[in-house]
Amino acid sequence: MPPDCWQRWQHPPEPGFLIEFQEWEQELQEISD
């Protein structure tokens, strides 16, 4: 059986997760600048 976290990736991500990921991406871009 795959890990629980891997099973979560098989399903569409939750809206809250997408928002957090977008904010995290913006922070990475600010750091790279």
N, CA, C and O atoms as CSV, one atom per row, in Angstrom:
chain,resi,resn,atom,element,x,y,z
A,1,MET,N,N,0.846,-1.207,0.000
A,1,MET,CA,C,0.000,0.000,0.000
A,1,MET,C,C,0.880,1.255,0.000
A,1,MET,O,O,1.845,1.335,0.760
A,2,PRO,N,N,0.552,2.222,-0.842
A,2,PRO,CA,C,1.331,3.466,-0.870
A,2,PRO,C,C,1.081,4.282,0.394
A,2,PRO,O,O,0.063,4.090,1.059
A,3,PRO,N,N,1.982,5.176,0.728
A,3,PRO,CA,C,1.795,6.019,1.914
A,3,PRO,C,C,0.519,6.847,1.807
A,3,PRO,O,O,-0.005,7.072,0.717
A,4,ASP,N,N,0.032,7.295,2.964
A,4,ASP,CA,C,-1.204,8.080,2.973
A,4,ASP,C,C,-1.035,9.370,2.174
A,4,ASP,O,O,-1.953,9.797,1.476
A,5,CYS,N,N,0.144,9.987,2.280
A,5,CYS,CA,C,0.354,11.251,1.576
A,5,CYS,C,C,0.303,11.026,0.064
A,5,CYS,O,O,-0.163,11.894,-0.674
A,6,TRP,N,N,0.782,9.862,-0.404
A,6,TRP,CA,C,0.759,9.592,-1.846
A,6,TRP,C,C,-0.677,9.413,-2.321
A,6,TRP,O,O,-1.036,9.859,-3.411
A,7,GLN,N,N,-1.512,8.749,-1.485
A,7,GLN,CA,C,-2.914,8.563,-1.868
A,7,GLN,C,C,-3.597,9.919,-2.014
A,7,GLN,O,O,-4.452,10.093,-2.883
A,8,ARG,N,N,-3.224,10.887,-1.165
A,8,ARG,CA,C,-3.844,12.214,-1.247
A,8,ARG,C,C,-3.511,12.867,-2.582
A,8,ARG,O,O,-4.336,13.591,-3.139
A,9,TRP,N,N,-2.311,12.618,-3.099
A,9,TRP,CA,C,-1.915,13.246,-4.368
A,9,TRP,C,C,-2.703,12.678,-5.542
A,9,TRP,O,O,-2.778,13.304,-6.600
A,10,GLN,N,N,-3.298,11.485,-5.363
A,10,GLN,CA,C,-4.067,10.887,-6.455
A,10,GLN,C,C,-5.399,11.609,-6.651
A,10,GLN,O,O,-6.037,11.457,-7.693
A,11,HIS,N,N,-5.819,12.387,-5.663
A,11,HIS,CA,C,-7.095,13.099,-5.760
A,11,HIS,C,C,-6.833,14.581,-6.010
A,11,HIS,O,O,-5.744,15.074,-5.717
A,12,PRO,N,N,-7.828,15.299,-6.552
A,12,PRO,CA,C,-7.644,16.745,-6.758
A,12,PRO,C,C,-7.340,17.424,-5.429
A,12,PRO,O,O,-7.978,17.110,-4.424
A,13,PRO,N,N,-6.392,18.333,-5.397
A,13,PRO,CA,C,-6.037,19.011,-4.151
A,13,PRO,C,C,-7.185,19.866,-3.643
A,13,PRO,O,O,-8.023,20.324,-4.419
A,14,GLU,N,N,-7.218,20.074,-2.346
A,14,GLU,CA,C,-8.271,20.900,-1.754
A,14,GLU,C,C,-8.025,22.371,-2.082
A,14,GLU,O,O,-6.877,22.780,-2.257
A,15,PRO,N,N,-9.102,23.178,-2.169
A,15,PRO,CA,C,-8.939,24.609,-2.480
A,15,PRO,C,C,-7.973,25.285,-1.515
A,15,PRO,O,O,-7.154,26.107,-1.926
A,16,GLY,N,N,-8.067,24.942,-0.239
A,16,GLY,CA,C,-7.178,25.550,0.754
A,16,GLY,C,C,-5.722,25.235,0.449
A,16,GLY,O,O,-4.842,26.077,0.630
A,17,PHE,N,N,-5.477,24.007,-0.017
A,17,PHE,CA,C,-4.096,23.622,-0.329
A,17,PHE,C,C,-3.581,24.415,-1.527
A,17,PHE,O,O,-2.428,24.847,-1.541
A,18,LEU,N,N,-4.438,24.606,-2.531
A,18,LEU,CA,C,-4.001,25.360,-3.710
A,18,LEU,C,C,-3.638,26.781,-3.323
A,18,LEU,O,O,-2.642,27.324,-3.801
A,19,ILE,N,N,-4.451,27.389,-2.451
A,19,ILE,CA,C,-4.169,28.766,-2.036
A,19,ILE,C,C,-2.838,28.820,-1.307
A,19,ILE,O,O,-2.025,29.708,-1.565
A,20,GLU,N,N,-2.607,27.877,-0.397
A,20,GLU,CA,C,-1.353,27.871,0.353
A,20,GLU,C,C,-0.175,27.664,-0.594
A,20,GLU,O,O,0.882,28.268,-0.409
A,21,PHE,N,N,-0.349,26.811,-1.611
A,21,PHE,CA,C,0.749,26.543,-2.537
A,21,PHE,C,C,1.079,27.788,-3.353
A,21,PHE,O,O,2.250,28.091,-3.582
A,22,GLN,N,N,0.042,28.514,-3.794
A,22,GLN,CA,C,0.285,29.730,-4.574
A,22,GLN,C,C,1.027,30.758,-3.736
A,22,GLN,O,O,1.950,31.409,-4.226
A,23,GLU,N,N,0.625,30.911,-2.456
A,23,GLU,CA,C,1.314,31.864,-1.583
A,23,GLU,C,C,2.762,31.431,-1.383
A,23,GLU,O,O,3.664,32.267,-1.349
A,24,TRP,N,N,2.983,30.120,-1.250
A,24,TRP,CA,C,4.338,29.604,-1.042
A,24,TRP,C,C,5.194,29.864,-2.281
A,24,TRP,O,O,6.378,30.184,-2.175
A,25,GLU,N,N,4.573,29.721,-3.467
A,25,GLU,CA,C,5.308,29.984,-4.711
A,25,GLU,C,C,5.723,31.457,-4.775
A,25,GLU,O,O,6.848,31.770,-5.166
A,26,GLN,N,N,4.820,32.353,-4.391
A,26,GLN,CA,C,5.145,33.778,-4.428
A,26,GLN,C,C,6.304,34.076,-3.491
A,26,GLN,O,O,7.183,34.871,-3.824
A,27,GLU,N,N,6.313,33.443,-2.318
A,27,GLU,CA,C,7.400,33.679,-1.370
A,27,GLU,C,C,8.727,33.218,-1.968
A,27,GLU,O,O,9.749,33.882,-1.794
A,28,LEU,N,N,8.717,32.089,-2.668
A,28,LEU,CA,C,9.953,31.600,-3.272
A,28,LEU,C,C,10.449,32.583,-4.329
A,28,LEU,O,O,11.649,32.837,-4.427
A,29,GLN,N,N,9.529,33.138,-5.121
A,29,GLN,CA,C,9.936,34.091,-6.154
A,29,GLN,C,C,10.529,35.341,-5.518
A,29,GLN,O,O,11.507,35.891,-6.024
A,30,GLU,N,N,9.939,35.795,-4.406
A,30,GLU,CA,C,10.460,36.990,-3.737
A,30,GLU,C,C,11.863,36.721,-3.204
A,30,GLU,O,O,12.729,37.594,-3.254
A,31,ILE,N,N,12.083,35.515,-2.696
A,31,ILE,CA,C,13.404,35.173,-2.161
A,31,ILE,C,C,14.433,35.121,-3.294
A,31,ILE,O,O,15.567,35.570,-3.129
A,32,SER,N,N,14.031,34.571,-4.445
A,32,SER,CA,C,14.974,34.439,-5.560
A,32,SER,C,C,15.363,35.815,-6.091
A,32,SER,O,O,16.481,36.003,-6.570
A,33,ASP,N,N,14.443,36.778,-6.008
A,33,ASP,CA,C,14.769,38.129,-6.457
A,33,ASP,C,C,15.765,38.730,-5.473
A,33,ASP,O,O,16.189,39.873,-5.645
